[in-house]
Amino acid sequence: MGIQVTAIDDQTFEIEVRGRTTTTTHRVTASPAYVAALTKGKITAADLIARSFEFLLEREPKTSILRNFDLPLIQTYFPEYEKTMKRLAGA
């Protein structure tokens, strides 16, 4: 499975998740302040988005991931999300 993240602007990203038979496309927003809070500047916003999708894909199929959402919404569904991202970012 491949994850491609494309920045549309400084807080909007398009994510393509390719599988063997299907590809899904998602649009995610993440404010620079939220990205900084999770990463302390140690990884880029695009890297955080990619890691966030890896996190989600460990928990649900790509077809279950919302097509449009704000990154902090993940914490609502998976309370361990922010702590996990901070650890992965080394923040």
PDB file of N, CA, C and O in Angstrom:
ATOM      1  N   MET A   1       0.857  -1.179   0.000  1.00  0.00           N
ATOM      2  CA  MET A   1       0.000   0.000   0.000  1.00  0.00           C
ATOM      3  C   MET A   1       0.894   1.229   0.000  1.00  0.00           C
ATOM      4  O   MET A   1       1.876   1.292   0.739  1.00  0.00           O
ATOM      5  N   GLY A   2       0.552   2.200  -0.828  1.00  0.00           N
ATOM      6  CA  GLY A   2       1.336   3.416  -0.906  1.00  0.00           C
ATOM      7  C   GLY A   2       0.530   4.626  -0.482  1.00  0.00           C
ATOM      8  O   GLY A   2      -0.670   4.715  -0.739  1.00  0.00           O
ATOM      9  N   ILE A   3       1.208   5.557   0.171  1.00  0.00           N
ATOM     10  CA  ILE A   3       0.575   6.800   0.619  1.00  0.00           C
ATOM     11  C   ILE A   3       1.337   7.949  -0.027  1.00  0.00           C
ATOM     12  O   ILE A   3       2.551   8.069   0.133  1.00  0.00           O
ATOM     13  N   GLN A   4       0.618   8.788  -0.752  1.00  0.00           N
ATOM     14  CA  GLN A   4       1.225   9.973  -1.355  1.00  0.00           C
ATOM     15  C   GLN A   4       0.524  11.209  -0.812  1.00  0.00           C
ATOM     16  O   GLN A   4      -0.700  11.323  -0.883  1.00  0.00           O
ATOM     17  N   VAL A   5       1.308  12.129  -0.270  1.00  0.00           N
ATOM     18  CA  VAL A   5       0.776  13.365   0.310  1.00  0.00           C
ATOM     19  C   VAL A   5       1.215  14.535  -0.568  1.00  0.00           C
ATOM     20  O   VAL A   5       2.398  14.697  -0.868  1.00  0.00           O
ATOM     21  N   THR A   6       0.241  15.344  -0.970  1.00  0.00           N
ATOM     22  CA  THR A   6       0.518  16.535  -1.767  1.00  0.00           C
ATOM     23  C   THR A   6      -0.034  17.751  -1.033  1.00  0.00           C
ATOM     24  O   THR A   6      -1.218  17.801  -0.701  1.00  0.00           O
ATOM     25  N   ALA A   7       0.830  18.726  -0.783  1.00  0.00           N
ATOM     26  CA  ALA A   7       0.384  19.961  -0.124  1.00  0.00           C
ATOM     27  C   ALA A   7      -0.356  20.821  -1.130  1.00  0.00           C
ATOM     28  O   ALA A   7       0.141  21.081  -2.226  1.00  0.00           O
ATOM     29  N   ILE A   8      -1.536  21.256  -0.756  1.00  0.00           N
ATOM     30  CA  ILE A   8      -2.313  22.179  -1.584  1.00  0.00           C
ATOM     31  C   ILE A   8      -1.991  23.611  -1.163  1.00  0.00           C
ATOM     32  O   ILE A   8      -1.832  24.495  -2.005  1.00  0.00           O
ATOM     33  N   ASP A   9      -1.898  23.829   0.145  1.00  0.00           N
ATOM     34  CA  ASP A   9      -1.411  25.085   0.710  1.00  0.00           C
ATOM     35  C   ASP A   9      -0.786  24.736   2.053  1.00  0.00           C
ATOM     36  O   ASP A   9      -0.550  23.559   2.326  1.00  0.00           O
ATOM     37  N   ASP A  10      -0.512  25.728   2.901  1.00  0.00           N
ATOM     38  CA  ASP A  10       0.221  25.437   4.138  1.00  0.00           C
ATOM     39  C   ASP A  10      -0.577  24.648   5.168  1.00  0.00           C
ATOM     40  O   ASP A  10      -0.016  24.202   6.169  1.00  0.00           O
ATOM     41  N   GLN A  11      -1.881  24.468   4.939  1.00  0.00           N
ATOM     42  CA  GLN A  11      -2.639  23.673   5.901  1.00  0.00           C
ATOM     43  C   GLN A  11      -3.651  22.720   5.268  1.00  0.00           C
ATOM     44  O   GLN A  11      -4.487  22.155   5.974  1.00  0.00           O
ATOM     45  N   THR A  12      -3.590  22.535   3.956  1.00  0.00           N
ATOM     46  CA  THR A  12      -4.492  21.629   3.260  1.00  0.00           C
ATOM     47  C   THR A  12      -3.672  20.639   2.448  1.00  0.00           C
ATOM     48  O   THR A  12      -2.751  21.025   1.729  1.00  0.00           O
ATOM     49  N   PHE A  13      -4.012  19.361   2.566  1.00  0.00           N
ATOM     50  CA  PHE A  13      -3.247  18.310   1.918  1.00  0.00           C
ATOM     51  C   PHE A  13      -4.188  17.329   1.223  1.00  0.00           C
ATOM     52  O   PHE A  13      -5.280  17.034   1.710  1.00  0.00           O
ATOM     53  N   GLU A  14      -3.739  16.838   0.084  1.00  0.00           N
ATOM     54  CA  GLU A  14      -4.469  15.772  -0.595  1.00  0.00           C
ATOM     55  C   GLU A  14      -3.654  14.497  -0.413  1.00  0.00           C
ATOM     56  O   GLU A  14      -2.443  14.480  -0.632  1.00  0.00           O
ATOM     57  N   ILE A  15      -4.334  13.439  -0.011  1.00  0.00           N
ATOM     58  CA  ILE A  15      -3.670  12.179   0.261  1.00  0.00           C
ATOM     59  C   ILE A  15      -4.269  11.117  -0.640  1.00  0.00           C
ATOM     60  O   ILE A  15      -5.488  10.961  -0.721  1.00  0.00           O
ATOM     61  N   GLU A  16      -3.393  10.391  -1.316  1.00  0.00           N
ATOM     62  CA  GLU A  16      -3.820   9.274  -2.149  1.00  0.00           C
ATOM     63  C   GLU A  16      -3.288   8.003  -1.499  1.00  0.00           C
ATOM     64  O   GLU A  16      -2.093   7.877  -1.232  1.00  0.00           O
ATOM     65  N   VAL A  17      -4.191   7.072  -1.251  1.00  0.00           N
ATOM     66  CA  VAL A  17      -3.817   5.791  -0.664  1.00  0.00           C
ATOM     67  C   VAL A  17      -4.070   4.727  -1.727  1.00  0.00           C
ATOM     68  O   VAL A  17      -5.212   4.441  -2.087  1.00  0.00           O
ATOM     69  N   ARG A  18      -2.975   4.150  -2.218  1.00  0.00           N
ATOM     70  CA  ARG A  18      -3.073   3.149  -3.277  1.00  0.00           C
ATOM     71  C   ARG A  18      -2.961   1.746  -2.689  1.00  0.00           C
ATOM     72  O   ARG A  18      -2.070   1.453  -1.891  1.00  0.00           O
ATOM     73  N   GLY A  19      -3.874   0.903  -3.100  1.00  0.00           N
ATOM     74  CA  GLY A  19      -3.835  -0.497  -2.721  1.00  0.00           C
ATOM     75  C   GLY A  19      -3.699  -1.351  -3.961  1.00  0.00           C
ATOM     76  O   GLY A  19      -3.494  -0.836  -5.059  1.00  0.00           O
ATOM     77  N   ARG A  20      -3.813  -2.652  -3.788  1.00  0.00           N
ATOM     78  CA  ARG A  20      -3.691  -3.556  -4.934  1.00  0.00           C
ATOM     79  C   ARG A  20      -4.815  -3.358  -5.940  1.00  0.00           C
ATOM     80  O   ARG A  20      -4.595  -3.405  -7.150  1.00  0.00           O
ATOM     81  N   THR A  21      -6.015  -3.138  -5.428  1.00  0.00           N
ATOM     82  CA  THR A  21      -7.161  -3.062  -6.340  1.00  0.00           C
ATOM     83  C   THR A  21      -7.864  -1.707  -6.340  1.00  0.00           C
ATOM     84  O   THR A  21      -8.556  -1.377  -7.302  1.00  0.00           O
ATOM     85  N   THR A  22      -7.700  -0.922  -5.283  1.00  0.00           N
ATOM     86  CA  THR A  22      -8.399   0.356  -5.218  1.00  0.00           C
ATOM     87  C   THR A  22      -7.474   1.461  -4.724  1.00  0.00           C
ATOM     88  O   THR A  22      -6.470   1.219  -4.054  1.00  0.00           O
ATOM     89  N   THR A  23      -7.853   2.676  -5.078  1.00  0.00           N
ATOM     90  CA  THR A  23      -7.153   3.875  -4.615  1.00  0.00           C
ATOM     91  C   THR A  23      -8.198   4.803  -4.019  1.00  0.00           C
ATOM     92  O   THR A  23      -9.270   4.991  -4.596  1.00  0.00           O
ATOM     93  N   THR A  24      -7.890   5.382  -2.866  1.00  0.00           N
ATOM     94  CA  THR A  24      -8.790   6.364  -2.272  1.00  0.00           C
ATOM     95  C   THR A  24      -8.060   7.706  -2.203  1.00  0.00           C
ATOM     96  O   THR A  24      -6.834   7.765  -2.112  1.00  0.00           O
ATOM     97  N   THR A  25      -8.843   8.770  -2.250  1.00  0.00           N
ATOM     98  CA  THR A  25      -8.292  10.121  -2.172  1.00  0.00           C
ATOM     99  C   THR A  25      -8.965  10.847  -1.018  1.00  0.00           C
ATOM    100  O   THR A  25     -10.179  10.758  -0.832  1.00  0.00           O
ATOM    101  N   HIS A  26      -8.161  11.562  -0.252  1.00  0.00           N
ATOM    102  CA  HIS A  26      -8.642  12.249   0.949  1.00  0.00           C
ATOM    103  C   HIS A  26      -8.093  13.668   0.956  1.00  0.00           C
ATOM    104  O   HIS A  26      -7.024  13.932   0.405  1.00  0.00           O
ATOM    105  N   ARG A  27      -8.826  14.574   1.579  1.00  0.00           N
ATOM    106  CA  ARG A  27      -8.359  15.949   1.770  1.00  0.00           C
ATOM    107  C   ARG A  27      -8.369  16.213   3.270  1.00  0.00           C
ATOM    108  O   ARG A  27      -9.390  16.059   3.941  1.00  0.00           O
ATOM    109  N   VAL A  28      -7.210  16.615   3.779  1.00  0.00           N
ATOM    110  CA  VAL A  28      -7.037  16.814   5.219  1.00  0.00           C
ATOM    111  C   VAL A  28      -6.511  18.220   5.463  1.00  0.00           C
ATOM    112  O   VAL A  28      -5.635  18.702   4.744  1.00  0.00           O
ATOM    113  N   THR A  29      -7.053  18.869   6.480  1.00  0.00           N
ATOM    114  CA  THR A  29      -6.527  20.163   6.905  1.00  0.00           C
ATOM    115  C   THR A  29      -5.823  19.980   8.246  1.00  0.00           C
ATOM    116  O   THR A  29      -6.241  19.179   9.082  1.00  0.00           O
ATOM    117  N   ALA A  30      -4.758  20.731   8.429  1.00  0.00           N
ATOM    118  CA  ALA A  30      -4.004  20.705   9.684  1.00  0.00           C
ATOM    119  C   ALA A  30      -3.381  22.081   9.858  1.00  0.00           C
ATOM    120  O   ALA A  30      -2.548  22.496   9.052  1.00  0.00           O
ATOM    121  N   SER A  31      -3.779  22.780  10.896  1.00  0.00           N
ATOM    122  CA  SER A  31      -3.231  24.117  11.112  1.00  0.00           C
ATOM    123  C   SER A  31      -1.746  24.017  11.458  1.00  0.00           C
ATOM    124  O   SER A  31      -1.317  23.048  12.085  1.00  0.00           O
ATOM    125  N   PRO A  32      -0.969  25.007  11.053  1.00  0.00           N
ATOM    126  CA  PRO A  32       0.449  25.005  11.419  1.00  0.00           C
ATOM    127  C   PRO A  32       0.665  24.898  12.934  1.00  0.00           C
ATOM    128  O   PRO A  32       1.634  24.279  13.375  1.00  0.00           O
ATOM    129  N   ALA A  33      -0.220  25.488  13.727  1.00  0.00           N
ATOM    130  CA  ALA A  33      -0.086  25.408  15.189  1.00  0.00           C
ATOM    131  C   ALA A  33      -0.275  23.978  15.681  1.00  0.00           C
ATOM    132  O   ALA A  33       0.445  23.530  16.573  1.00  0.00           O
ATOM    133  N   TYR A  34      -1.239  23.256  15.105  1.00  0.00           N
ATOM    134  CA  TYR A  34      -1.475  21.861  15.512  1.00  0.00           C
ATOM    135  C   TYR A  34      -0.288  20.988  15.101  1.00  0.00           C
ATOM    136  O   TYR A  34       0.164  20.142  15.873  1.00  0.00           O
ATOM    137  N   VAL A  35       0.207  21.197  13.889  1.00  0.00           N
ATOM    138  CA  VAL A  35       1.374  20.441  13.428  1.00  0.00           C
ATOM    139  C   VAL A  35       2.556  20.687  14.357  1.00  0.00           C
ATOM    140  O   VAL A  35       3.246  19.746  14.748  1.00  0.00           O
ATOM    141  N   ALA A  36       2.790  21.941  14.709  1.00  0.00           N
ATOM    142  CA  ALA A  36       3.900  22.287  15.603  1.00  0.00           C
ATOM    143  C   ALA A  36       3.731  21.650  16.981  1.00  0.00           C
ATOM    144  O   ALA A  36       4.707  21.203  17.584  1.00  0.00           O
ATOM    145  N   ALA A  37       2.506  21.609  17.474  1.00  0.00           N
ATOM    146  CA  ALA A  37       2.258  21.014  18.787  1.00  0.00           C
ATOM    147  C   ALA A  37       2.594  19.524  18.797  1.00  0.00           C
ATOM    148  O   ALA A  37       3.071  19.001  19.804  1.00  0.00           O
ATOM    149  N   LEU A  38       2.345  18.840  17.679  1.00  0.00           N
ATOM    150  CA  LEU A  38       2.619  17.400  17.624  1.00  0.00           C
ATOM    151  C   LEU A  38       4.058  17.076  17.254  1.00  0.00           C
ATOM    152  O   LEU A  38       4.572  16.025  17.637  1.00  0.00           O
ATOM    153  N   THR A  39       4.716  17.963  16.517  1.00  0.00           N
ATOM    154  CA  THR A  39       6.031  17.623  15.974  1.00  0.00           C
ATOM    155  C   THR A  39       7.189  18.436  16.537  1.00  0.00           C
ATOM    156  O   THR A  39       8.344  18.035  16.397  1.00  0.00           O
ATOM    157  N   LYS A  40       6.903  19.564  17.166  1.00  0.00           N
ATOM    158  CA  LYS A  40       7.941  20.490  17.647  1.00  0.00           C
ATOM    159  C   LYS A  40       8.923  20.837  16.525  1.00  0.00           C
ATOM    160  O   LYS A  40      10.096  21.113  16.776  1.00  0.00           O
ATOM    161  N   GLY A  41       8.421  20.820  15.273  1.00  0.00           N
ATOM    162  CA  GLY A  41       9.242  21.182  14.128  1.00  0.00           C
ATOM    163  C   GLY A  41      10.240  20.121  13.693  1.00  0.00           C
ATOM    164  O   GLY A  41      11.098  20.391  12.853  1.00  0.00           O
ATOM    165  N   LYS A  42      10.143  18.917  14.253  1.00  0.00           N
ATOM    166  CA  LYS A  42      11.127  17.872  13.945  1.00  0.00           C
ATOM    167  C   LYS A  42      10.820  17.115  12.656  1.00  0.00           C
ATOM    168  O   LYS A  42      11.716  16.504  12.073  1.00  0.00           O
ATOM    169  N   ILE A  43       9.569  17.147  12.207  1.00  0.00           N
ATOM    170  CA  ILE A  43       9.201  16.580  10.909  1.00  0.00           C
ATOM    171  C   ILE A  43       8.267  17.569  10.220  1.00  0.00           C
ATOM    172  O   ILE A  43       7.683  18.434  10.872  1.00  0.00           O
ATOM    173  N   THR A  44       8.129  17.445   8.927  1.00  0.00           N
ATOM    174  CA  THR A  44       7.273  18.360   8.178  1.00  0.00           C
ATOM    175  C   THR A  44       5.800  18.002   8.357  1.00  0.00           C
ATOM    176  O   THR A  44       5.459  16.913   8.820  1.00  0.00           O
ATOM    177  N   ALA A  45       4.949  18.931   7.984  1.00  0.00           N
ATOM    178  CA  ALA A  45       3.506  18.684   8.028  1.00  0.00           C
ATOM    179  C   ALA A  45       3.146  17.503   7.138  1.00  0.00           C
ATOM    180  O   ALA A  45       2.327  16.666   7.519  1.00  0.00           O
ATOM    181  N   ALA A  46       3.757  17.426   5.943  1.00  0.00           N
ATOM    182  CA  ALA A  46       3.473  16.314   5.034  1.00  0.00           C
ATOM    183  C   ALA A  46       3.868  14.981   5.654  1.00  0.00           C
ATOM    184  O   ALA A  46       3.159  13.988   5.496  1.00  0.00           O
ATOM    185  N   ASP A  47       4.997  14.952   6.360  1.00  0.00           N
ATOM    186  CA  ASP A  47       5.413  13.716   7.041  1.00  0.00           C
ATOM    187  C   ASP A  47       4.420  13.351   8.145  1.00  0.00           C
ATOM    188  O   ASP A  47       4.090  12.179   8.322  1.00  0.00           O
ATOM    189  N   LEU A  48       3.949  14.347   8.881  1.00  0.00           N
ATOM    190  CA  LEU A  48       2.950  14.087   9.923  1.00  0.00           C
ATOM    191  C   LEU A  48       1.679  13.511   9.314  1.00  0.00           C
ATOM    192  O   LEU A  48       1.097  12.574   9.860  1.00  0.00           O
ATOM    193  N   ILE A  49       1.248  14.064   8.192  1.00  0.00           N
ATOM    194  CA  ILE A  49       0.049  13.564   7.531  1.00  0.00           C
ATOM    195  C   ILE A  49       0.257  12.117   7.095  1.00  0.00           C
ATOM    196  O   ILE A  49      -0.615  11.274   7.305  1.00  0.00           O
ATOM    197  N   ALA A  50       1.403  11.826   6.491  1.00  0.00           N
ATOM    198  CA  ALA A  50       1.692  10.451   6.050  1.00  0.00           C
ATOM    199  C   ALA A  50       1.687   9.498   7.236  1.00  0.00           C
ATOM    200  O   ALA A  50       1.103   8.417   7.158  1.00  0.00           O
ATOM    201  N   ARG A  51       2.330   9.883   8.329  1.00  0.00           N
ATOM    202  CA  ARG A  51       2.362   9.034   9.524  1.00  0.00           C
ATOM    203  C   ARG A  51       0.968   8.875  10.126  1.00  0.00           C
ATOM    204  O   ARG A  51       0.631   7.826  10.674  1.00  0.00           O
ATOM    205  N   SER A  52       0.177   9.915  10.017  1.00  0.00           N
ATOM    206  CA  SER A  52      -1.196   9.851  10.515  1.00  0.00           C
ATOM    207  C   SER A  52      -2.006   8.833   9.716  1.00  0.00           C
ATOM    208  O   SER A  52      -2.816   8.096  10.279  1.00  0.00           O
ATOM    209  N   PHE A  53      -1.785   8.796   8.408  1.00  0.00           N
ATOM    210  CA  PHE A  53      -2.494   7.814   7.589  1.00  0.00           C
ATOM    211  C   PHE A  53      -1.988   6.400   7.862  1.00  0.00           C
ATOM    212  O   PHE A  53      -2.774   5.453   7.843  1.00  0.00           O
ATOM    213  N   GLU A  54      -0.709   6.244   8.110  1.00  0.00           N
ATOM    214  CA  GLU A  54      -0.191   4.929   8.500  1.00  0.00           C
ATOM    215  C   GLU A  54      -0.868   4.484   9.798  1.00  0.00           C
ATOM    216  O   GLU A  54      -1.275   3.331   9.936  1.00  0.00           O
ATOM    217  N   PHE A  55      -0.981   5.408  10.737  1.00  0.00           N
ATOM    218  CA  PHE A  55      -1.660   5.153  12.013  1.00  0.00           C
ATOM    219  C   PHE A  55      -3.092   4.694  11.763  1.00  0.00           C
ATOM    220  O   PHE A  55      -3.535   3.693  12.325  1.00  0.00           O
ATOM    221  N   LEU A  56      -3.811   5.427  10.919  1.00  0.00           N
ATOM    222  CA  LEU A  56      -5.206   5.086  10.631  1.00  0.00           C
ATOM    223  C   LEU A  56      -5.319   3.729   9.941  1.00  0.00           C
ATOM    224  O   LEU A  56      -6.202   2.934  10.262  1.00  0.00           O
ATOM    225  N   LEU A  57      -4.428   3.472   8.999  1.00  0.00           N
ATOM    226  CA  LEU A  57      -4.497   2.221   8.243  1.00  0.00           C
ATOM    227  C   LEU A  57      -4.188   0.994   9.091  1.00  0.00           C
ATOM    228  O   LEU A  57      -4.566  -0.121   8.732  1.00  0.00           O
ATOM    229  N   GLU A  58      -3.506   1.192  10.208  1.00  0.00           N
ATOM    230  CA  GLU A  58      -3.286   0.095  11.152  1.00  0.00           C
ATOM    231  C   GLU A  58      -4.562  -0.244  11.912  1.00  0.00           C
ATOM    232  O   GLU A  58      -4.659  -1.298  12.540  1.00  0.00           O
ATOM    233  N   ARG A  59      -5.539   0.657  11.849  1.00  0.00           N
ATOM    234  CA  ARG A  59      -6.750   0.509  12.650  1.00  0.00           C
ATOM    235  C   ARG A  59      -8.025   0.333  11.836  1.00  0.00           C
ATOM    236  O   ARG A  59      -9.039  -0.124  12.364  1.00  0.00           O
ATOM    237  N   GLU A  60      -7.983   0.691  10.553  1.00  0.00           N
ATOM    238  CA  GLU A  60      -9.177   0.585   9.720  1.00  0.00           C
ATOM    239  C   GLU A  60      -8.785   0.543   8.249  1.00  0.00           C
ATOM    240  O   GLU A  60      -7.705   1.003   7.879  1.00  0.00           O
ATOM    241  N   PRO A  61      -9.663  -0.009   7.409  1.00  0.00           N
ATOM    242  CA  PRO A  61      -9.356  -0.036   5.979  1.00  0.00           C
ATOM    243  C   PRO A  61      -9.418   1.365   5.373  1.00  0.00           C
ATOM    244  O   PRO A  61     -10.111   2.244   5.884  1.00  0.00           O
ATOM    245  N   LYS A  62      -8.691   1.557   4.287  1.00  0.00           N
ATOM    246  CA  LYS A  62      -8.635   2.887   3.657  1.00  0.00           C
ATOM    247  C   LYS A  62     -10.004   3.379   3.232  1.00  0.00           C
ATOM    248  O   LYS A  62     -10.247   4.585   3.202  1.00  0.00           O
ATOM    249  N   THR A  63     -10.900   2.462   2.903  1.00  0.00           N
ATOM    250  CA  THR A  63     -12.243   2.862   2.478  1.00  0.00           C
ATOM    251  C   THR A  63     -13.086   3.376   3.638  1.00  0.00           C
ATOM    252  O   THR A  63     -14.136   3.979   3.416  1.00  0.00           O
ATOM    253  N   SER A  64     -12.642   3.147   4.877  1.00  0.00           N
ATOM    254  CA  SER A  64     -13.365   3.647   6.053  1.00  0.00           C
ATOM    255  C   SER A  64     -12.872   5.018   6.511  1.00  0.00           C
ATOM    256  O   SER A  64     -13.526   5.673   7.323  1.00  0.00           O
ATOM    257  N   ILE A  65     -11.732   5.450   5.998  1.00  0.00           N
ATOM    258  CA  ILE A  65     -11.180   6.754   6.386  1.00  0.00           C
ATOM    259  C   ILE A  65     -11.996   7.847   5.711  1.00  0.00           C
ATOM    260  O   ILE A  65     -12.265   7.782   4.512  1.00  0.00           O
ATOM    261  N   LEU A  66     -12.383   8.841   6.484  1.00  0.00           N
ATOM    262  CA  LEU A  66     -13.173   9.949   5.948  1.00  0.00           C
ATOM    263  C   LEU A  66     -12.468  10.591   4.757  1.00  0.00           C
ATOM    264  O   LEU A  66     -11.239  10.649   4.717  1.00  0.00           O
ATOM    265  N   ARG A  67     -13.230  11.063   3.805  1.00  0.00           N
ATOM    266  CA  ARG A  67     -12.663  11.682   2.601  1.00  0.00           C
ATOM    267  C   ARG A  67     -12.163  13.097   2.868  1.00  0.00           C
ATOM    268  O   ARG A  67     -11.218  13.549   2.221  1.00  0.00           O
ATOM    269  N   ASN A  68     -12.781  13.798   3.806  1.00  0.00           N
ATOM    270  CA  ASN A  68     -12.395  15.161   4.170  1.00  0.00           C
ATOM    271  C   ASN A  68     -12.471  15.294   5.681  1.00  0.00           C
ATOM    272  O   ASN A  68     -13.498  14.992   6.289  1.00  0.00           O
ATOM    273  N   PHE A  69     -11.368  15.750   6.288  1.00  0.00           N
ATOM    274  CA  PHE A  69     -11.419  15.974   7.733  1.00  0.00           C
ATOM    275  C   PHE A  69     -10.259  16.847   8.181  1.00  0.00           C
ATOM    276  O   PHE A  69      -9.275  17.027   7.464  1.00  0.00           O
ATOM    277  N   ASP A  70     -10.403  17.382   9.380  1.00  0.00           N
ATOM    278  CA  ASP A  70      -9.363  18.170  10.025  1.00  0.00           C
ATOM    279  C   ASP A  70      -8.553  17.205  10.890  1.00  0.00           C
ATOM    280  O   ASP A  70      -9.136  16.420  11.639  1.00  0.00           O
ATOM    281  N   LEU A  71      -7.251  17.246  10.803  1.00  0.00           N
ATOM    282  CA  LEU A  71      -6.388  16.271  11.464  1.00  0.00           C
ATOM    283  C   LEU A  71      -6.706  16.030  12.942  1.00  0.00           C
ATOM    284  O   LEU A  71      -6.657  14.877  13.370  1.00  0.00           O
ATOM    285  N   PRO A  72      -7.030  17.049  13.747  1.00  0.00           N
ATOM    286  CA  PRO A  72      -7.339  16.792  15.162  1.00  0.00           C
ATOM    287  C   PRO A  72      -8.530  15.855  15.370  1.00  0.00           C
ATOM    288  O   PRO A  72      -8.694  15.312  16.463  1.00  0.00           O
ATOM    289  N   LEU A  73      -9.352  15.655  14.359  1.00  0.00           N
ATOM    290  CA  LEU A  73     -10.498  14.759  14.491  1.00  0.00           C
ATOM    291  C   LEU A  73     -10.073  13.322  14.804  1.00  0.00           C
ATOM    292  O   LEU A  73     -10.822  12.579  15.439  1.00  0.00           O
ATOM    293  N   ILE A  74      -8.880  12.930  14.363  1.00  0.00           N
ATOM    294  CA  ILE A  74      -8.403  11.563  14.627  1.00  0.00           C
ATOM    295  C   ILE A  74      -8.402  11.284  16.125  1.00  0.00           C
ATOM    296  O   ILE A  74      -8.760  10.187  16.553  1.00  0.00           O
ATOM    297  N   GLN A  75      -8.003  12.266  16.918  1.00  0.00           N
ATOM    298  CA  GLN A  75      -7.936  12.105  18.377  1.00  0.00           C
ATOM    299  C   GLN A  75      -9.308  11.739  18.955  1.00  0.00           C
ATOM    300  O   GLN A  75      -9.385  11.037  19.963  1.00  0.00           O
ATOM    301  N   THR A  76     -10.371  12.202  18.334  1.00  0.00           N
ATOM    302  CA  THR A  76     -11.729  11.902  18.800  1.00  0.00           C
ATOM    303  C   THR A  76     -12.027  10.410  18.704  1.00  0.00           C
ATOM    304  O   THR A  76     -12.657   9.833  19.590  1.00  0.00           O
ATOM    305  N   TYR A  77     -11.569   9.796  17.624  1.00  0.00           N
ATOM    306  CA  TYR A  77     -11.824   8.373  17.393  1.00  0.00           C
ATOM    307  C   TYR A  77     -10.778   7.470  18.038  1.00  0.00           C
ATOM    308  O   TYR A  77     -11.084   6.355  18.463  1.00  0.00           O
ATOM    309  N   PHE A  78      -9.541   7.959  18.108  1.00  0.00           N
ATOM    310  CA  PHE A  78      -8.431   7.165  18.631  1.00  0.00           C
ATOM    311  C   PHE A  78      -7.666   8.009  19.651  1.00  0.00           C
ATOM    312  O   PHE A  78      -6.768   8.764  19.279  1.00  0.00           O
ATOM    313  N   PRO A  79      -8.014   7.886  20.935  1.00  0.00           N
ATOM    314  CA  PRO A  79      -7.419   8.742  21.974  1.00  0.00           C
ATOM    315  C   PRO A  79      -5.891   8.663  22.078  1.00  0.00           C
ATOM    316  O   PRO A  79      -5.268   9.568  22.631  1.00  0.00           O
ATOM    317  N   GLU A  80      -5.292   7.611  21.561  1.00  0.00           N
ATOM    318  CA  GLU A  80      -3.838   7.461  21.627  1.00  0.00           C
ATOM    319  C   GLU A  80      -3.120   8.187  20.485  1.00  0.00           C
ATOM    320  O   GLU A  80      -1.890   8.204  20.437  1.00  0.00           O
ATOM    321  N   TYR A  81      -3.880   8.782  19.575  1.00  0.00           N
ATOM    322  CA  TYR A  81      -3.295   9.371  18.363  1.00  0.00           C
ATOM    323  C   TYR A  81      -2.221  10.421  18.652  1.00  0.00           C
ATOM    324  O   TYR A  81      -1.088  10.271  18.194  1.00  0.00           O
ATOM    325  N   GLU A  82      -2.543  11.465  19.387  1.00  0.00           N
ATOM    326  CA  GLU A  82      -1.586  12.562  19.594  1.00  0.00           C
ATOM    327  C   GLU A  82      -0.328  12.089  20.302  1.00  0.00           C
ATOM    328  O   GLU A  82       0.779  12.478  19.929  1.00  0.00           O
ATOM    329  N   LYS A  83      -0.486  11.265  21.308  1.00  0.00           N
ATOM    330  CA  LYS A  83       0.669  10.732  22.036  1.00  0.00           C
ATOM    331  C   LYS A  83       1.559   9.906  21.092  1.00  0.00           C
ATOM    332  O   LYS A  83       2.786   9.996  21.143  1.00  0.00           O
ATOM    333  N   THR A  84       0.924   9.110  20.239  1.00  0.00           N
ATOM    334  CA  THR A  84       1.670   8.291  19.280  1.00  0.00           C
ATOM    335  C   THR A  84       2.422   9.156  18.281  1.00  0.00           C
ATOM    336  O   THR A  84       3.587   8.893  17.984  1.00  0.00           O
ATOM    337  N   MET A  85       1.764  10.188  17.758  1.00  0.00           N
ATOM    338  CA  MET A  85       2.416  11.054  16.776  1.00  0.00           C
ATOM    339  C   MET A  85       3.580  11.812  17.408  1.00  0.00           C
ATOM    340  O   MET A  85       4.627  11.958  16.778  1.00  0.00           O
ATOM    341  N   LYS A  86       3.423  12.292  18.629  1.00  0.00           N
ATOM    342  CA  LYS A  86       4.515  12.995  19.312  1.00  0.00           C
ATOM    343  C   LYS A  86       5.717  12.067  19.472  1.00  0.00           C
ATOM    344  O   LYS A  86       6.859  12.483  19.276  1.00  0.00           O
ATOM    345  N   ARG A  87       5.458  10.822  19.825  1.00  0.00           N
ATOM    346  CA  ARG A  87       6.541   9.852  20.000  1.00  0.00           C
ATOM    347  C   ARG A  87       7.221   9.565  18.661  1.00  0.00           C
ATOM    348  O   ARG A  87       8.449   9.547  18.580  1.00  0.00           O
ATOM    349  N   LEU A  88       6.427   9.341  17.613  1.00  0.00           N
ATOM    350  CA  LEU A  88       7.006   9.040  16.297  1.00  0.00           C
ATOM    351  C   LEU A  88       7.801  10.216  15.735  1.00  0.00           C
ATOM    352  O   LEU A  88       8.784  10.022  15.020  1.00  0.00           O
ATOM    353  N   ALA A  89       7.371  11.441  16.064  1.00  0.00           N
ATOM    354  CA  ALA A  89       8.067  12.631  15.585  1.00  0.00           C
ATOM    355  C   ALA A  89       9.300  12.961  16.428  1.00  0.00           C
ATOM    356  O   ALA A  89      10.120  13.796  16.045  1.00  0.00           O
ATOM    357  N   GLY A  90       9.417  12.306  17.562  1.00  0.00           N
ATOM    358  CA  GLY A  90      10.524  12.623  18.457  1.00  0.00           C
ATOM    359  C   GLY A  90      10.337  13.931  19.186  1.00  0.00           C
ATOM    360  O   GLY A  90      11.299  14.565  19.618  1.00  0.00           O
ATOM    361  N   ALA A  91       9.066  14.333  19.319  1.00  0.00           N
ATOM    362  CA  ALA A  91       8.754  15.613  19.963  1.00  0.00           C
ATOM    363  C   ALA A  91       8.474  15.439  21.440  1.00  0.00           C
ATOM    364  O   ALA A  91       8.195  16.416  22.135  1.00  0.00           O
TER     365      ALA A  91
END
